[in-house]
Amino acid sequence: MLEDLKKEVYEANMQLPKLGLVTFTWGNVSGIDREKGLFVIKPSGVPYEELTPDDMVVVNLKGEVVEGTRNPSSDTPTHTYLYNHFPKIGGIVHTHSPWAVSFAAAKMDIPALNTTHADTFYTDVPAADALTKEQIEEDYEGNTGVTIVKTFKERGLDYEATPGALVSQHGPFTWGETPAKAVYNAKVLEVVAEEDYHALQLTRADSHLPQYLLDKHYYRKHGKNAYYGQNNAHSKDHAKHA
């Protein structure tokens, strides 16, 4: 079942240590088949060098394991909640990458201070509320998803335009159209968190991007009028006349 998706999720997981986003087993990637209503996720606590595609675990949208011999990631309830409430995402990543965790520990949004940020995230990356004692005791991992979705609703944020969040006192979650894109977004998030940390050491002035520059960089890569890269109408038209 879902052999191609298992391989895709396995390969995405293997990118996390290569990109410096995880230490030991502190991270996971999942990917979903929306037609089947099933997603594939890394098993819990297995070192990356020991993983194979066959180790990936298949889970339904109730959070129930339907295939696999290993226990799924302990963060499976978070992934389940996000897939149910963000219906257009195809992959999710959770890491404990240190620069992003620094902002999560401080309960601070990662602000949009530069064009690197604006190329991927249309707003500040929000820091969702830390979980209460009651939420942790009730359903720690499930309520981690709840606090992310609640933050996006309360702030009126578009989860496709800003494909990531921090959970205060915990760490980052990112998502995307595919598992590979979710990993890409996780790396971008870590890079801009590091850049912002240094910028905030240099000045306490409000250095947010002006909206016109944020718009320029975000929309040149996203939306119907995007022109960055090769896979768009502008580039195709240019090629016809080259």
Protein Blocks (a to p, Z undefined) as FASTA:
>chain_A
ZZlmmmmmmmmmmmmmmnopaghjlccdddddfknopacdddehiafklpcfklpccddf
kopafbdjbdcdfklmmmmmmmmmmmmbcbdcddfdfklmmmmmnopacddfbfklmmmm
mbdcdddddddfklmmmommlmmmmmmmmmmmmnopafklmgcdddehiaccdddfbfkl
mmmmmmmmmmmmmmmmmmmmmpccdfbdcfklmmmmmmmmgcjkbcghjbbfklmmmmmm
ZZ
